[in-house]
Amino acid sequence: MTSSIENKPMKFAFSSNAFRKYSLVETIEILAEIGYDGIEIMADIPHAYPPDLKENDIFAIKSALDRNNMKISNLNTFMLWAEGDTWHPSWIEKNPALREKRVQHTRRCIELAAELGARTISTEPGGPLDGLSEAEGLEIFKTGLETVQNLAREKEVRILIEPEPDLLIENSRQFLSFYAELDKDVFGLNFDIGHFFCVNEDPAALVSKLQHCSHHYHLEDIAKSRVHHHLLPGSGEIDLFQVLTEIKQTGYRDFVTVELYPYEDQPVETAEKALSYLKKLFPRNNN
């Protein structure tokens, strides 16, 4: 007999950070037409950088979501090109004024998430150490997070930390050690399947270990070399069927978001190919 867990279709979203050559409203419409259940919104230029959004922009985003029956999987607040680059300004800059830019960006993103109805935002795992010791970086990171946790609690928006290769927190051991000191009602994990693979961990084996703190998943493939470069699902070495099956077995019912920002020159075709591949893995999603 097929279990009820197996009968539940997975909900797939696509991250707007591959669609930087399109407006956010256009991206919502394209992804809905392709067949995605949701969209991860990049809270940065050119899509939804909070200081740039006017009341009519918020209305247009909400209207596009409603019109296309699309949900927000997550608000991606990791990159900050409006004020720096992918990693800067980070939570652990040596310059306090730069750290404050990250804090204020996060506060604005929490408020935007609440206004749009997004339940989570994802953020970088501290940032590049840039000469700091790991202990120094962790202390500064924790202090920064403490400055935004009350607002997140008030707005009922969860802040998800996303471990990444070559940054302060890279792997599951480091994350769990750091997470043990955080408020579990406010913080959690953005489980990036490819990132864990890059640092020589088995993402399928980690799913059950981290299910208590995983509130959103990023999905991409990675080459056999384990170099951190996001690839189309099915074109790398990760057993994505096994990983997604493990996720289903935990009872997780929220979104798995495909994140393929390196494909900004062909985002529509990339989004189509990714969903086609995932539907072959889980045919019930065609229902």
Buried (B, 14 or more C-beta within 10 A) or exposed (E): EEEEEEEBBBBBBBBBBBBBEBBBBEBBBBBBEBBBBBBBBBBBBBBBBBEEBEEEEBEBBBEBBEEBEBBBBBBBBBBBBBBBEBBBBBBBBEEEEBBBBBBBBBBBBBBBBBBBEBBBBBBBBBBBBEEBEEEBBBEBBBEBBEBBBEBBBEBEBBBBBBBBBEBBBBBBEBBBEBBEEBEEEBBBBBBBBBBBBBBEBEBBBBBEEBBEBBBBBBBBBBBEEBEBBBBBBBBBEBEBBBBBBBBBBBEBEBBBBBBBBBBBEEBBEBBBBBBEBBBEBBEEBEE
